[in-house]
Structures are given as C-alpha cells and as structure tokens.
Amino acid sequence: MKEISDSTSLLWQDPEYRRKHQVTNSSIKTRQLRSEKARELWKNLEYREKITLSRKKAWAEGRIHRDHSKCGNKGELNVAKRPEVRFKNTGKNHYSFREGFVRPTCPHCGLTSTPVNIKRWHGDKCKKFKS
C-alpha cells in the first residue's frame, strides 16, 4: 500500500500529469461537453430504444432495482403507496388513538391540540396569557 501511495505522489509531482488529470476530471467545461454529447445521443431514436430495452431487460432480470423508464414516484415503486406501509404510517399506535385519551386545551385561548403543541406554545407561553 505504501508503494502505491509513493508512486502516486511521484506522478502528481509531474506538472503535465497533474494538468491532464485536473482538466479532464474536474473541469466544468468538460462536464458541459459530456452532458451535451449525452443530449445529442438521446435525440437519436435508435439509441434511445436500445438503452430503454437494455434497462427493461436488466430490471426484469433483477440486475437493477428500479425500472428507469418510469421516472418519479409512481405506482408500486412508490414506497408510501404500498398498502403495508400506508397501514403502518396511519399512526394507530399513536397516543392520541388510545382509549380514554382527551386532547388538552389551553386555558388562556381555548385551543385544543396535541400535548406537545400545548406544552411548547400555550399554557404560560400563550400569546393571550397576561402575566
């Protein structure tokens, strides 16, 4: 490992090597050129169909986890829309759903809310409380 580190350090001391790698890897212009080339390629319908088919095939084989032809949070790919997750996020175990729970009310303004809200913004801290 030390040998690799030393050889890399020696390479980076060469100004030509440093210039070449810094320009090709981190240049904004280079990134812009790459994105322009990608846009031009994507305009070609044959190329687009080829890429789309290869992505669908990889998805069907399980090599990728998401079908890239469906962008965004749609259908069965959206975690929040799955029935098991929706039931889990309904808050049935939340304290406000327990039997006998009564929502607290601020004595100064009469607002009924969650205990956390009442504790933070109401009671002695209420805007309508006159000290």
Secondary structure, 3 states (H helix, E strand, C coil): CHHHHHHHHHHHHCHHHHHHHHHHHHCHHHHHHHHHHHHHHHHCHHHHHHHHHHHHHHHHHCCCCCCCCCCCCCHHHCHHHCHHHHHHCCCCCCHHHCCCCCCCECCCCCCECCHHHHHHHCHHHCCCCCC
